[in-house]
Amino acid sequence: MTAGWNADQALAVLRARFPEAQVWRGEHTGKLWGLVQDASGRAHLVEAHDPVELGRCLEAARAGWPAVPRPVIAAPRPADVRTPDVRAPVYGRHEAPRPPWWRRLAGAFVQLDDERW
């Protein structure tokens, strides 16, 4: 539909159509972004892949309604939240931790019990 659009021209048209909105193209994402306030003064940040979609999103945000109805996701109730019955190992992922280097070195030279060599 808008396969060969020029970003600079598209942004100029959108800025002329929505003078109250801040419109730009993301440097890293390559997507078009817009920031517009609705009648109540709330700011809406919208993102679009092409200028036509951004125009529709800005128009809908300016009116105070989302451009695309998003599904409402109910928060889980505390009874629905279950912790997995997995016991963590006592010493981490693999094995018991080694003594520090200085204790290993001292153990090589100091005899701590009554054994004779």
BELCORLIN-V209747 format. One record per residue. N is the residue number from 1. RES is the residue in one small letter. NEAR is the number of other ideal C-beta (glycine too) atoms within 10 Angstrom. Layout:
n;res;near
N;RES;NEAR
N;RES;NEAR
//
This chain:
n;res;near
1;m;7
2;t;10
3;a;5
4;g;4
5;w;14
6;n;9
7;a;12
8;d;9
9;q;10
10;a;19
11;l;17
12;a;12
13;v;14
14;l;21
15;r;14
16;a;8
17;r;13
18;f;18
19;p;7
20;e;9
21;a;18
22;q;12
23;v;22
24;w;14
25;r;15
26;g;10
27;e;6
28;h;5
29;t;10
30;g;9
31;k;14
32;l;26
33;w;16
34;g;23
35;l;15
36;v;21
37;q;14
38;d;14
39;a;8
40;s;6
41;g;6
42;r;10
43;a;10
44;h;19
45;l;11
46;v;22
47;e;13
48;a;18
49;h;12
50;d;14
51;p;22
52;v;15
53;e;18
54;l;25
55;g;20
56;r;14
57;c;22
58;l;24
59;e;15
60;a;17
61;a;23
62;r;18
63;a;12
64;g;12
65;w;11
66;p;12
67;a;18
68;v;8
69;p;7
70;r;7
71;p;4
72;v;5
73;i;6
74;a;6
75;a;7
76;p;9
77;r;7
78;p;6
79;a;6
80;d;8
81;v;8
82;r;7
83;t;5
84;p;5
85;d;5
86;v;5
87;r;6
88;a;7
89;p;9
90;v;6
91;y;9
92;g;9
93;r;6
94;h;7
95;e;8
96;a;9
97;p;8
98;r;8
99;p;11
100;p;9
101;w;8
102;w;8
103;r;11
104;r;10
105;l;11
106;a;12
107;g;11
108;a;7
109;f;6
110;v;8
111;q;9
112;l;7
113;d;5
114;d;5
115;e;6
116;r;5
117;w;3
//
